[in-house]
Amino acid sequence: MNANMSNTRWTIGSVLLGAVLVFGFYGIVINATESELFERDALYIEECGACHLAYPPGLLPVQSWRGIMLGLEDHFDESAEMDGETTEHIANYLERVALQKGKPSPMSQMLRNMPEVPPLRITEFPSFVKAHDEIPKQLQVETLAEGFLSPCADCHREAADGMFDKKLLHPGYGPKIWGND
């Protein structure tokens, strides 16, 4: 009986150790993948973040970033031109870490119902519009002014880190008119 008990304990211990190793390895792989998704480039943050939130590149597909980078002389009615070396560096970075089909990320749902030519503004993506459609009702306004939802950090306190989960919103946090009756 002691031999059976010893074998049972050894088997249970081996299974538990194996499970810990498998889940540990899985966690390492997931952590490495997620940190790659939110890879931050200092030059991108310095240049683009000087005027607005340096949006996490994984929010837009490559085609949108290319369009933005090719139109820096008229970047949403402002000049955002940079020297050639800086522009090339940032364009390469954005293309490398952009939202892509077949590259899973927390923002993969942004690709749903994407038109063939994706918009340049995140706020024009069908999935963004759907995710934010309740805001005009909550604010009791028929439509919101263009750009109203562009400063993501107004409501999403961890926007700079690419975290947009509704669970991370502050109650009462956001534009000054939010929640006023």
N, C-alpha and C positions, 0 to 999 in steps of 0.2 A: 504494500500500500504506500509506503514511503517513496518507492521508486516512481509510482504513478503520480504521486503528489509533486515530486521533484520535476518530473517531465512536464506536468501541467504548468507549474510555476515558470519553468524555463520557456515553454511555448508562449505563455501569456507575456512574459517579460520581453521576449524576442519580437512579438507582434507589436507591443507598445513602443519599444525602441525603434522598430522599423517605421511605425506611424509617425513618431516624432521626427525622425530623419526625413521622411518624405514631405511632411508638412513644412519642416524647416527649409528644405531645399526649395519647395514651392514658394515660400515666403521670400526667399532671397531672389528668385527669378522675378516674381511680381514686383518687388521693390526696385530692382534694377530697371525693369520695363517702365514703371511709373516715373522714376526719376529721369529717364530718358525723355518721356513725354513732356515733362515740365523743365527740360533743360533750359537754362537761362543764359543768355549771352550778354556780357557786360556792355559791349558796344551798342547792341540793340537797345538795351534798357536805358543807357545814357542818351542816345540820340532820339529815340522815339518817345521815351519816358520823360523827356524834357518838356514836352507839350501836352501829353495825355498819358493815360495808363498804357504802359507797354503791354498790349494785349498778348496773352499767351498764344504763341504761334499755332498751337493745336486747335484754335477756334476757327481757323479759316483753311480752306483747301489751297493747294499750290497755285491753282489758276487765279484765285482771288489775290494772293500775295503778289503774284507776278504783275497783275493789273495795278495794284497799289504802288509797287516799286517802279513801274514804268510811268506812273503819273505823279511823281513827287513834285513836279513844278506847279501842279494844281491839285494839291492833296486836300480834298474837301474844302476848297476855296482858300487854301493857305499854301505858301511855298514851303516845302519840306526838303528841298534839294540838299544834297551832301556831296562831298568830293567822291570821285569815281571809286577809289579804294574802299571807302566806308560803305558806299552803296552796294558794291559787289559783295563785301563781307556779310552785310545784313541780308541781302537777297539770298546768298548761299545758305545762311543759317535758317532763314524762314522756309526755304524749300526743303531743307533736310528734316525739319521738325513739324512741318505743316500737317494738317488734318488730311488723312489719306484713306481711301478705300483699301481694305485688307490689312490695315495697321490699326489694331484695336486700341481704343483710348476711351477715357471717360467722356469725351466729347463726340464719339462716333455717331451719336443720334443726330448731330448737326447735319449729317449727310443725307438724312431722310428727306425725300421729296425735293432734292436739290435739282434746280434747273440745269440744263446742259451747260449753260454759261453761268457759273455762280456769281452772285452779287459781290461787290467789294465791301459792303457794309454788313457786319455781323447782324445788325438789327433788321436786315431784309431777308435773312434766311428763313425759309418756311418753318423749320423746327423752332427757331428763336421766336418768331411771331406767335406760333401756337403756345409755346411755353410762357409767354408774357401776355397772352390775350386777356387775362383777367385784370390786369393792372388798370386799364382805363375805367373798368367798372368799379374797382375799389376806390379810384380817385374821383369817381362820379363825373367823368368828362367823356364826351363823345369820341374825340380823337386826341392823341398826344402830339405835341409839336415835334417836327423832325429833329432827331438827335436827343430827344428827352431821355431815352433809355441807353444812350451811348456811354455815359460815365458809369460803367458797371459797378465800380467801387462804392457808389452812393448806397447801394443796397447789399451788394455782395462783399462783405468785409475782407474776404480772402481772394478777391479777383486777381490780384497781382500774382498769386501762386497757382492760378488756374483752377481754383475751387469755386464752383457755382451751385453747389447743392442747396436746395431750398431750406434744408435743415440748418444751414449755416447763416441764414438771414437773422438779423436782429429784429425783435418786435419793435416797431416804431422807428426803425433806422431807415434812412433814405432821404428822398427829396423833402424839403421843408413842408410842402403841401400834403405829403403822404399822411393819410389818416385824418386830416382836418375835415370837420363836418360843416 
